[in-house]
Amino acid sequence: MAWTATARYDVGVAPGSFALVQDLLNTLSAGKPRKDDLLAELDSARSWLDLALAEWSQAVDRDAPEIDLDEPGREQLLAVRDQLHVLIGGAQPTAELDGSVPVFDSADARLFVDADGLVRVEPSGTGWQRLVSLILIETLDAQRANQWRRLKACRNSRCGVTFFDRSKNNSGAWHDVRVCGNVANVRAHRARVRAEAP
């Protein structure tokens, strides 16, 4: 198995269960040629979710939470994806982010101490709220592990693919240098030539 949304763009996958966040971001219609938006229809959204939760379950070696996605939940999931895209710098916010994002405000989590004495965070809620809770827990873990800053949207505005930057100095800008990087460099070169022309 593989993270299906991310695999279709042939990019490196974020480590461990953090790949769930990347996979959600890569459900959008992106790349060249454009791939389908996996959240555009309820059936495709459910298919993606089932595969993503199975992959997450394997990554964490735990049972996947049961999440029944309905049409209003699919619409909320689109909003979650859009806000996450803004947070990684992939899009301009449509409104001023004041620290409170409504789709994230509905997420709850449960803290408990396991048999080994470790504090654990578990998603709670039902439907899409449970998924948002799981996504935010993975984001929190990635921030603690200093991995969040490495999740980036391709700088090519016509692309939008989310990649995990494994470069030593975290300087990656394009999901694929040969595709998006070369296009950007050619455009910049042509613009400089036009600017210098008499």
C-alpha positions as CSV (number, residue, x, y, z in Angstrom):
1,M,0.0,0.0,0.0
2,A,1.0,3.6,-0.4
3,W,-0.3,7.1,0.4
4,T,-2.5,7.2,-2.7
5,A,-2.9,11.0,-3.1
6,T,0.8,11.7,-2.7
7,A,2.0,8.7,-4.8
8,R,0.2,10.0,-7.9
9,Y,2.6,13.1,-7.9
10,D,5.7,11.0,-7.4
11,V,7.1,13.0,-4.5
12,G,8.8,11.8,-1.4
13,V,6.5,11.0,1.5
14,A,6.6,12.7,4.9
15,P,7.9,10.4,7.6
16,G,5.7,8.0,9.5
17,S,2.1,8.9,10.2
18,F,2.7,12.6,9.4
19,A,2.2,11.5,5.8
20,L,-1.5,11.6,6.5
21,V,-1.4,15.4,6.5
22,Q,0.6,15.5,3.3
23,D,-1.8,13.0,1.7
24,L,-4.8,15.1,2.6
25,L,-3.1,18.1,1.1
26,N,-2.3,16.2,-2.1
27,T,-5.9,15.2,-2.7
28,L,-6.3,18.4,-4.6
29,S,-6.2,18.7,-8.4
30,A,-2.5,19.6,-9.0
31,G,0.5,18.6,-11.0
32,K,1.1,18.5,-14.7
33,P,-1.0,17.1,-16.2
34,R,-3.7,17.9,-13.7
35,K,-4.9,15.0,-11.6
36,D,-8.4,14.7,-10.3
37,D,-9.5,16.3,-7.0
38,L,-10.0,13.2,-4.8
39,L,-12.4,15.2,-2.5
40,A,-14.5,16.5,-5.4
41,E,-17.2,13.8,-5.0
42,L,-18.3,11.9,-1.9
43,D,-17.5,8.4,-3.3
44,S,-13.9,9.4,-4.2
45,A,-13.5,11.2,-0.9
46,R,-14.6,8.1,1.0
47,S,-12.3,5.9,-1.1
48,W,-9.3,8.2,-0.4
49,L,-10.2,8.3,3.4
50,D,-10.4,4.5,3.7
51,L,-7.0,4.0,2.0
52,A,-5.4,6.9,4.0
53,L,-6.7,5.5,7.3
54,A,-5.4,2.0,6.5
55,E,-2.0,3.5,5.7
56,W,-2.0,5.6,8.8
57,S,-3.0,2.5,10.9
58,Q,0.0,0.6,9.4
59,A,2.3,3.6,10.1
60,V,1.3,3.8,13.8
61,D,0.7,0.0,14.3
62,R,-2.8,0.7,15.7
63,D,-6.3,0.2,14.6
64,A,-7.7,3.0,12.4
65,P,-10.5,5.0,13.7
66,E,-13.9,4.4,12.1
67,I,-14.9,7.6,10.3
68,D,-18.2,7.8,8.4
69,L,-17.9,10.6,5.9
70,D,-21.1,12.2,4.7
71,E,-21.6,15.1,2.3
72,P,-21.5,17.9,4.8
73,G,-18.3,16.3,6.2
74,R,-16.8,16.2,2.8
75,E,-17.4,19.9,2.4
76,Q,-15.8,20.5,5.8
77,L,-12.8,18.3,4.8
78,L,-12.3,20.6,1.8
79,A,-12.2,23.6,4.1
80,V,-9.7,21.8,6.3
81,R,-7.5,21.0,3.3
82,D,-7.7,24.7,2.2
83,Q,-6.7,26.0,5.6
84,L,-3.8,23.6,5.9
85,H,-2.6,24.7,2.5
86,V,-2.6,28.3,3.7
87,L,-0.7,27.2,6.8
88,I,2.1,25.6,4.8
89,G,2.4,28.7,2.6
90,G,0.7,27.2,-0.4
91,A,-2.0,29.8,-0.8
92,Q,-3.0,33.2,0.4
93,P,-5.6,33.2,3.2
94,T,-9.1,34.2,1.9
95,A,-9.6,36.0,5.2
96,E,-7.5,37.3,8.1
97,L,-6.4,34.4,10.3
98,D,-7.0,35.6,13.8
99,G,-5.8,32.4,15.5
100,S,-9.2,30.8,15.3
101,V,-10.1,28.8,12.2
102,P,-13.7,27.5,12.4
103,V,-13.0,24.1,10.9
104,F,-10.2,23.5,13.4
105,D,-12.3,24.8,16.3
106,S,-14.5,21.8,16.1
107,A,-11.7,19.3,16.8
108,D,-11.4,17.7,20.2
109,A,-8.9,15.2,21.5
110,R,-8.5,13.0,24.6
111,L,-5.4,12.8,26.8
112,F,-4.7,9.7,28.8
113,V,-1.9,7.8,30.3
114,D,-1.2,4.4,28.8
115,A,0.1,1.2,30.5
116,D,3.7,2.3,30.0
117,G,3.0,5.6,31.8
118,L,3.2,7.7,28.7
119,V,0.7,10.5,28.0
120,R,-1.1,9.8,24.8
121,V,-3.4,12.0,22.7
122,E,-6.3,10.3,20.9
123,P,-8.7,11.9,18.4
124,S,-12.3,12.2,19.6
125,G,-15.5,13.2,18.0
126,T,-17.3,11.5,15.1
127,G,-17.2,11.8,11.3
128,W,-15.2,14.6,9.9
129,Q,-14.5,16.1,13.3
130,R,-12.6,12.9,14.3
131,L,-10.5,13.1,11.2
132,V,-9.7,16.8,11.8
133,S,-8.7,15.8,15.4
134,L,-6.4,13.2,14.0
135,I,-4.9,15.6,11.4
136,L,-4.2,18.2,14.1
137,I,-2.6,15.6,16.4
138,E,-0.3,14.6,13.5
139,T,0.5,18.2,12.9
140,L,1.3,18.8,16.6
141,D,3.6,15.8,16.6
142,A,5.3,17.0,13.4
143,Q,5.8,20.5,15.0
144,R,7.3,18.9,18.1
145,A,9.7,16.8,15.9
146,N,10.6,19.9,13.9
147,Q,9.2,18.3,10.7
148,W,6.3,20.7,10.1
149,R,8.5,23.3,8.5
150,R,9.6,20.8,5.9
151,L,6.1,20.3,4.5
152,K,5.8,22.7,1.6
153,A,3.6,23.5,-1.3
154,C,5.4,23.7,-4.7
155,R,6.4,27.3,-5.3
156,N,5.0,27.0,-8.9
157,S,1.6,28.6,-8.4
158,R,0.2,26.5,-11.3
159,C,1.2,23.3,-9.5
160,G,0.2,23.1,-5.8
161,V,1.7,19.7,-5.0
162,T,2.7,19.3,-1.4
163,F,6.2,17.7,-0.8
164,F,8.3,16.9,2.2
165,D,11.6,18.9,1.8
166,R,14.5,16.5,2.7
167,S,17.2,19.0,1.7
168,K,19.9,19.5,4.3
169,N,19.1,23.3,4.7
170,N,15.4,23.0,4.1
171,S,15.7,25.1,0.9
172,G,13.5,23.1,-1.5
173,A,11.0,25.2,-3.5
174,W,9.6,22.9,-6.1
175,H,8.0,19.4,-5.8
176,D,10.1,18.5,-8.9
177,V,13.0,20.7,-10.0
178,R,12.9,19.2,-13.5
179,V,9.3,20.0,-14.0
180,C,8.4,23.1,-12.0
181,G,11.9,24.4,-11.2
182,N,12.9,24.5,-14.9
183,V,9.7,26.2,-15.9
184,A,10.2,28.9,-13.3
185,N,13.8,29.4,-14.3
186,V,13.0,29.7,-18.0
187,R,10.2,32.2,-17.2
188,A,12.5,34.3,-15.0
189,H,15.2,34.2,-17.7
190,R,12.8,35.4,-20.4
191,A,11.5,38.2,-18.2
192,R,15.1,39.4,-17.6
193,V,15.8,39.3,-21.3
194,R,12.7,41.3,-22.1
195,A,13.6,43.8,-19.4
196,E,17.1,44.3,-20.8
197,A,16.0,44.6,-24.4
198,P,16.1,48.1,-25.8
